[in-house]
Amino acid sequence: MMTNRSKTLYVGVTNNLERRVFEHRNKLVEGFTKKYNMTRLVYFEETSDVYTAIAREKQIKGWLRIKKLALINSANPEWKNLNLSYFKNASLDSSHPSGAQNDNRSNPCRL
């Protein structure tokens, strides 16, 4: 999930989180994220199955905003900009704010 200074939320799925965040931060993608200046990664999950990722994306998009906020707050209560820590640290473990892990799977899907 990405956000902006106003805490507008964006939920999406990708097989390359670093590239996708770069695209959003640099406004290379037309649409919602460019219009609303989505530059901060505040939550993500990882799975090796694209169908599971898409199903989870749809599930979260169907939630009320309050439930999305609770999910972010449970993993990242300070709403830290995870793209700063994530991309500097290629080897994540379970202590990562959003609980993501890098277990060297090829092309994991991230939500």
N, C-alpha and C positions, 0 to 999 in steps of 0.2 A: 504494500500500500504506500502510496506517495501522498504528500500533502504540500501545502503552501503556508505562508505566514498566517492566513486566516483559518487554517485547519480544515480547508475543503479537502475531501478525500477522493482518491482515485484508486481503483482496484483493477489489476490487470495480471496477465500471465505471460511468461517469457521463458525461453530456453537459454537466455544469456542475460543475466541480471545486470552485469556491468555495462554491456552495450546499451541495454534498454534505458537504464538510468542516465547514461551519458546522452542519449537521444532526447530524453525528456528535459534534462537540465539545460541542454543547449538549444532547446526548442526546434529540433529537427523533425518532429512529428506534428503534423497539422492536427488540430482538433482540441479536445478538452484540456489535455495537459499543457498545451501551448497557451491556450486562451486563459487558463487559470494559474499559470506559472507554477506548475507542480515540479518542485526541485528537491524535495526532501523525502528520502526513503525512511519510513518509520516502522515498517513491519514487513516481514516476508516469511514464507514457508518454502520448504523444498521437498520435492518428490521425484522419483525417477520415472513416473508414469504420467504421460501427457493427459490422459483421460481423467485421472484423479485430480490433476491440477486444474483442468477446465471445470470439473464438477465442483471443486472447492471454490473457485473463482465465482461461479454462478451462485453458490450457496451464500457466500459473503455479500455479494452484490444484492441479494434478496433480503438481507438483514436491515433492520432499522439502524439509523445512524448511532443510536446509543449503544447498541450491541457491538458495532464496529469499533467505537471508542473504547469500550471495555476490553476488547481483544487487544488493541494497541496498548492500552494502559497496563494490561496484565504482563506483557512482555517487555514493554519499553515505556515505563511510567514517566520518564522525563522527556519523552518524544525526541530522543537524540537522533541526529541525522546519521542513520546507519550506513549510508553510502560512504561516509568518511572513514569509518572504522572497518567496514566490510572489505573494501577494496584495498586497504592497506594491509590487511591480514588475511592471506589466502587460506590459512589453516584455521578454520573456525571449530569451536567445540560447543558443548552444551551450555557453557556459561555465557554464550552470545545472547544479547538482549532479546532477540526474537526466537531463540532456541534452535536456530538453523545449524546444520552441520555440513562440513565439506568432507565427504568420505570418498572423494575421487571418482564418483560415478560419472560416466560420460554424459554430457548434455542434460543435467538435471533440469526439471521444469521448476520454475520459481513463481510464486504467487505474491 
